[in-house]
Amino acid sequence: MTRSASLTGLFLPVALLFIGAYFTFTAVQGNYGLFQRIQISAEADRLQAQLDTLQDEVARMEILTRRLSDDYLDLDLLDEQARALLGYVRADEIILP
């Protein structure tokens, strides 16, 4: 009887130790654990920075589109675009190679 009583007395603390270790490991390494939360936070920061960059680019494109629209025509921008895309040069200009 003493031997089975000592095994039972030993089994409960060991089982509780393993259960505690399992929950601790899961809290740190699991799908919803600490490391996963840090990784998701870093990914969210990266995506937010990418979103900010894309929103700035869209805003710039909207301004350029508005400046070339029929309602509001910016002649300087039109001249710049014609020179860049079409290679337009005025007759009184000298081109240096």
C-alpha positions in Angstrom: 0.0 0.0 0.0 2.8 2.4 0.7 4.2 1.9 -2.7 0.9 2.6 -4.6 0.2 5.6 -2.3 3.7 7.0 -3.1 3.1 6.5 -6.9 -0.3 8.2 -6.7 1.3 11.0 -4.7 4.0 11.4 -7.3 1.7 11.1 -10.3 -0.5 14.1 -9.5 2.4 16.7 -9.2 4.0 15.3 -12.4 0.8 15.4 -14.3 0.1 19.0 -13.1 3.7 19.9 -14.1 3.2 18.6 -17.6 -0.2 20.3 -17.9 1.3 23.6 -16.8 4.3 23.2 -19.2 1.8 22.5 -22.1 -0.2 25.6 -21.4 2.9 27.8 -20.9 4.3 26.5 -24.2 1.0 27.1 -26.0 0.7 30.6 -24.5 4.1 31.5 -26.0 4.4 29.5 -29.2 0.8 28.6 -30.1 -1.4 30.0 -32.9 -2.6 32.7 -30.6 0.6 32.9 -28.5 2.9 35.8 -27.8 5.3 35.2 -30.7 2.4 35.0 -33.2 1.0 38.3 -31.8 4.4 40.0 -32.2 4.6 38.7 -35.8 1.1 39.9 -36.6 1.8 43.3 -35.2 5.0 43.6 -37.3 3.1 42.5 -40.4 0.3 45.1 -39.6 2.9 47.9 -39.3 4.5 46.9 -42.6 1.2 46.8 -44.4 0.2 50.1 -42.8 3.4 51.7 -44.2 2.7 50.2 -47.6 -0.9 51.5 -47.5 0.4 55.0 -46.6 2.8 54.9 -49.5 0.1 53.8 -51.9 -2.3 56.4 -50.7 0.3 59.1 -51.3 0.9 57.8 -54.8 -2.9 57.8 -55.5 -3.2 61.3 -54.2 -0.4 62.4 -56.5 -1.9 60.7 -59.5 -5.3 62.3 -58.8 -3.7 65.7 -58.7 -1.8 65.1 -62.0 -5.0 63.7 -63.6 -7.0 66.8 -62.5 -4.3 69.1 -63.8 -4.6 67.5 -67.2 -8.4 67.3 -67.3 -10.7 69.3 -69.5 -12.0 71.4 -66.6 -8.5 72.6 -65.5 -5.6 72.4 -67.9 -2.1 73.1 -66.6 0.0 74.1 -69.6 3.3 73.7 -67.8 2.4 70.1 -66.9 1.2 69.4 -70.4 4.4 70.8 -71.9 6.5 68.7 -69.4 4.6 65.5 -70.3 4.8 66.2 -74.1 8.6 66.7 -73.8 9.1 63.6 -71.7 6.8 61.2 -73.5 6.9 62.4 -77.1 10.3 64.0 -77.2 8.7 67.3 -78.1 11.1 70.2 -78.7 10.3 73.8 -79.7 12.0 75.2 -82.9 14.0 77.8 -80.9 15.6 75.2 -78.6 19.1 73.7 -79.0 19.5 70.1 -78.1 22.8 69.0 -76.6 23.8 65.3 -76.9 
